[in-house]
Structure formats: structure tokens, C-alpha cells
Amino acid sequence: MMKERKILLSESDIPDKWYNIVADMPNKPLPPLHPVTREPIGPEALGGLFPEELVRQEVTMDRWVDIPDEVRNIYSIWRPTPMYRAYGLEKALDTPAKIYYKYEGVSPSGSHKPNTAVPQAYYNKQAGVKRITTETGAGQWGSALSFACQHFDIECEVYMVRLSYDHKPYRKIMMNTWGAKVFPSPSEATEVGRKILAENPNTTGSLGIAISEAIERATSTPNTKYALGSVLNHVKLHQTIIGLEAIKQMEKAGDMPDIVIAPFGGGSNFAGLAFPFLRLNMVEGRNIRCIASEPTSCPKLTKGVFRYDFGDTVGMTPLLPMYTLGHNFVPAPIHAGGLRYHGAGVIVSQLLRDQLIEATSHDNLEVFEAGITFARAEGIIPAPEATHGIATAIREAQKCKEEGTSKTILFNLCGHGNFDMKAYEDYFAGKIVKHELTDEDIQKSLSQLDTPIIPDR
Ligand SMILES: *Cc1c(COP(=O)(O)O)cnc(C)c1O
């Protein structure tokens, strides 16, 4: 009999609630602080940037949040997403481990990002917002938001990190196709951008800078709000649709993962897959290891510190309690643009602090080798960000082989790499190098911080 490769759900299986892990966390996240007074602030401080319902979701203690029918209806364009048993990869690795992956690259923009872009556009529309500004690193978030805004007839303005803007012209055209305006960041369109360009005209930009530009535009233009594609609690909440589907699929396969893995930029696709499984740990006493996978060139979880820091480069956002490399940290120009962010989201940071999750890192060459092994074994060409999760899955599968144990591994294939051929071209041309980031480099960035520290308990 042919072995079933895909574990599929039907549209009626699309969950009708998102899962809010904060309700079950033993230690709740510390409050954000005002950027100037450094006093704790409430949700109202976010009201200028985001519509009311998203602010409510940012701080809600409800365990489950209803997914509006209109959102589920758009989700059904690509959801439920398939789960695959990676028979090809298992064979290539000659491992006794069972490997599964949840494939989020089937969305219109090619990653998990529309899972939150759609509800964010929906709640903005409900609040009468006419224009949304945002930043994009690799172009995945900008594409997702462009798609979502177009659906609700909202104008979309995207500040795209210069490095990606130059590397990925077709990401820009994709956004234009859905009707968005795209600026290379730093840009001449904002005060922040002009200042940074004057100081450093050749900068490749960073997510932190692009965030500062998008926020400046949102706060200085009428009827305009800002949207963030990662890091924040409401973004992670929306992404839990991934893990909620994955649990149904694992049950359908008659299996349950021992290890859950996802690449880590700000934490949203990791949260999306892992939080529903962490719930099983917290309420059912299971012992599923959840591992976040980051680049060695931007190692906030494995080498950063847990303290208050700004979400952007300029220091306009509230101070958040997070694992950070310092808001002035500019990561090496790796192709995995979505992982080039100095900090980790608040919830994930608290979970790591409490040792409820794990983190690991991989260098630039290792992840490309993992990505190519995967593409040849499974067919799908992964996004450079996604290769980090693959590299961790391969590492764990190889451990199984060495130890002669069979574990069940589930990872998030959070996006395809069909727009990332420049990255693969560079790899085949031998241009991908290890980025040596020394502990001194990290210390130098951290020593510039004067934000509040968080004492050990
Ligand atoms: C944005 C993105 C990431 C990183 O962001 P998270 O919020 O950590 O998920 C990773 N992979 C892909 C494909 C992305 O688009």
C-alpha cells in the first residue's frame, strides 16, 4: 500500500478560535514601559497606532478569541494548510526519526504572514481606517499585508529594507500587483529615513529602521494606522491557527510530536506552531520540546540578554521586556531577512526565561546546506528563513540516528523560497560565508543600552 504523505483537513476543520497562551502562562509577561518616563503603561498607549480591537487582543487574558467569519472565509483561500510526512528527508538522512512539517508556503503571498495580515486588515476596516503603513524585511510581510489590505479596500504603504529591495525586485512587483506603494528603507519619505541616509548613505537598512519610518508615517498622517507582522501578542495570537490545525493533523496521523521546531525572527511563526502544543504541556502535563531556531549572526535568544528594550532603532516604541541584542544592533546582511531583528517578542521571551521553550542557532552555510538537502529530498524550495527550522530538524534527526532512538519531529516550513533565487544563486556561486559574530561584538552593542534591566528572580 502506498504510504500517505499528506495529512489534510477540510475547510470545515478551520479553527473558529485563536489560542491565547497568556491565560495559561505560570508567569505573566512584565508590563511595557513608557519610552520617556519609563513608567508602566496600559494598552491605551497603543491606541494611536492600532485599532481598538487589536489593542484589546494585545492585552486580553481570555484563553480563546473568536475568529470572525469574514476572516475564516478569506483563510479558506489557502487554509487548512497541508501537513507532510517527510519520507524523502527521512530517507536522505537515514534516520529512525519520524519527521513531519506543516507547510505555510501555500498562502497567496507564500508564507504564514497572511494568517495575521487578514485579521489585522479586517479590524482596521471595522475601525474606519483608510491607510496602513508597515515595514518589511524579506518582503514576506509586506506582500501579506498588501494582499490583505487589497481585500478590504485599504491603502497599503510598505517600507522595505534596502537590502531586500535590491535583492528581491519581484517581491516589490508582487506588492504593487495587490495595489501597495513600496519605498526602499531608509527612504527620503520620512524624517527618520532622511536623517539616517545623511549619516550613512550606503546603509543596507534594517527592520528596526523601517519600523521607525512606518510608525512616523502612521502617527503623522490622518486616518492612518500601523501594522506589525511579528513580535506583538496579537500577531502571535492570530498565528496559533497553525498549531491548532497541526494538532488535529497529528491526531489524524495517529502520532504526536516529541519535538516541535520553528525558525525565529520576532517569534510569530514559532508561536503559531508551538503555543497550542505548549498548552498540552501546561494543561495535560505532556513533555513536548519546543525549539526556536535562529541565525548565529542574529542570536538574541541564545546570546542576547533579557531586559527592557525598544522595538525599533530610534526608540519610539514602548520599552518591552525581551531577549535583545540591543536596538542599535545591525545584523549581518544574511539572506534570511525575516530573521534580521534585534529582539524577541515579549511572550516568547518570558517562556524562554522560564525554560518552557528552548532556543538554538545555526550559521549561514549550515542552513543553506539544510535547505538544499530538503529541496532535493522533498521538492519544495524553502525560504531562507525556513531553512533554519530545517537545520534544527536535521540536527535532531541525526541525534536520533546516533542514539538509535526514534523521535517524532514536527517543524514549521513557514514559507517557500521561490522569490529567493538570488540567495540560492549566491550559495551556488560560493558567496555565502559564515558570519562570525564575536561575543565582543555582542557586548559592544549591549553596552550601549541604558534601558531598564530586569533583576534575576
Ligand atoms: C517573517 C518571516 C519569518 C520571521 O518572522 P517570525 O515572526 O519569527 O515568524 C520567518 N520566516 C518567514 C518565511 C517569514 O516570512
PDBQT file of the ligand as one rigid body, heavy atoms in Angstrom, charges set to zero:
ROOT
HETATM    1  C1  LIG A 501       8.628  36.867   8.623  1.00  0.00    +0.000 C 
HETATM    2  C2  LIG A 501       9.127  35.540   8.430  1.00  0.00    +0.000 A 
HETATM    3  C3  LIG A 501       9.874  34.901   9.431  1.00  0.00    +0.000 A 
HETATM    4  C4  LIG A 501      10.241  35.526  10.730  1.00  0.00    +0.000 C 
HETATM    5  O1  LIG A 501       9.221  36.086  11.474  1.00  0.00    +0.000 OA
HETATM    6  P1  LIG A 501       8.530  35.359  12.707  1.00  0.00    +0.000 P 
HETATM    7  O2  LIG A 501       7.637  36.389  13.261  1.00  0.00    +0.000 OA
HETATM    8  O3  LIG A 501       9.608  34.959  13.670  1.00  0.00    +0.000 OA
HETATM    9  O4  LIG A 501       7.805  34.201  12.153  1.00  0.00    +0.000 OA
HETATM   10  C5  LIG A 501      10.297  33.625   9.190  1.00  0.00    +0.000 A 
HETATM   11  N1  LIG A 501      10.042  33.003   8.033  1.00  0.00    +0.000 NA
HETATM   12  C6  LIG A 501       9.344  33.576   7.050  1.00  0.00    +0.000 A 
HETATM   13  C7  LIG A 501       9.111  32.822   5.771  1.00  0.00    +0.000 C 
HETATM   14  C8  LIG A 501       8.858  34.862   7.212  1.00  0.00    +0.000 A 
HETATM   15  O5  LIG A 501       8.147  35.435   6.243  1.00  0.00    +0.000 OA
ENDROOT
TORSDOF 0
